Amino acid sequence: MPELPEVETIVRTLEKSLLGETIVGAELYYESLLETQSEYTLNDLIGARFVSFQRRGKYLWFGFSNDLHLFIHLRMEGKFHLYSEPMLPSKHTHMLIRTMNHEIHYLDTRKFSRFAIVKDPEAYLLTKKLGLEPWDPKLTSSYLYNAYSKTTRPIKSVLLDQSIVAGIGNIYADEILYEMKVHPLTPAKNLSKYQCQKIIPIIRHILENAIKAGGTTIRSYTSQLNVTGLFQINLNAYGRSGKPCYRCGSTLQHVKVSGRTSVFCPKCQKVKI
């Protein structure tokens, strides 16, 4: 599933091509992708200009000159294809937006994506109960310690909890815990105040490096916008079960945490009970 760095890469790439362009046509081929929360249809965007490109957690957020806002959650396999000339939609193309200079095809082989077009973006986001962004000044050691100390859930599950810190998914949670030398099954309440302070710059550093590299191309994810994720060459834990730890040489292992595979070093990352 595309995470914060991949979504940020897509937003920045689309902005370079589409900012200021006017929508002249739009088609939604799979109506179920439009959330029941959506207050408008895709046709309501025709005639409007792209005026802003943002990201909130894992949501893409496009603002238009008619004061409407389009939110897209890519879920497992959502991706964009951007063309400078008309192209026939593929069988997996579920949305097509035309401007004078581009065609934007949105594809999702599994149809898990969700869209919403709303007037009040903040009200919409409130319903998603998203936590702080990784670079929010309010993300402090006290904030995390207060959130972590209230739960016995494994720290891996808590890192994936979008209501605490938004944007972190399975890939980067493994990388964060590897860098922290914390086992994914360690109860979140057992992290010390010092660890809650230490984890913040680690989260930011890992996500910033991934953004600089264009995200991580793992399995089906690719922005399909002439941007290739290169961060996979820098992964220390995710996808490396059975391979040697870069720190100590021990064989990395994996365990299921809340249904998600988590890779860790049995020597460097001990469970803190």
Phi, psi and omega in degrees: 000129176304134180249191186310310182298322180292318179295318179298320178298316180296314180302312182295322181290316179295324180300319181299326184265330193246348182303126179088351180280148182259135178284125181250350178195150180206139179221134175246114186270343180229096189299333184293346177289340180276119182298155174293338177287344183295128183269347184222166177258171179298327180297338179289350179268348180295130182095350180266152178261147170289120181240344178207149179228117183224173175224139172228111187061237178260011180267133167277141186225110180251129178256146184234161185293343178266016177068020172262159183226132179253122176251138178226129171250120187289339184053230188283312191222023178291141180204158180251142167241128182245125183237149178264004177213160182301137179225144176291135177293146176275176180292344180258005177280117184251346176215140177225124178241131180248138168241182179295333186245349186217159165241130179251112178258130176251125184240147175202104185296331184258354175059034179267348183298160176220139179241157170207137177243118188225166178269321183250097184295324182293320178296320178298314182294329178300327180289342181271350176052049180279142177280197182288151170287152182302334182257009178293131178302338179285348178281096183238170178297326179294320179298313182291317181299320178296319180288317183289323185292348182267358186227144176265003180297152176300146182299329177299316179295322182290323176297329179278352182286107185290348180277352178258298173230125186271137171113342182275131177239196188299317183299305187283336174296317177299318181293320180296313182292326176297313180296324180283344186061042180242131179290140182298338180271357178299126177302135183302326182294345181271357175287136182282168176299323178296318179294324177293332176282320183291327187290333184297306178296332178291315176304310183296317182297314181295316180292321178297317179295322179294320178297316179299328181272001180085019180087189182244124176269099180237129178055246188270351185286130165199144182289339181057029180234039184060028176236124180249126178292127183249355187293343181299335179288347181253005182291131180265332185234303187306129177076007185248019178303133182092352179257162184287143175294135180293340181272310189241350179088353178295154180284125179292144180239172177224155180214151177274128176232115183052039177082000181250137177289130181235126181259137183208166175262121183293340180268315183279334186240086179273147176289127177260104183268000000 
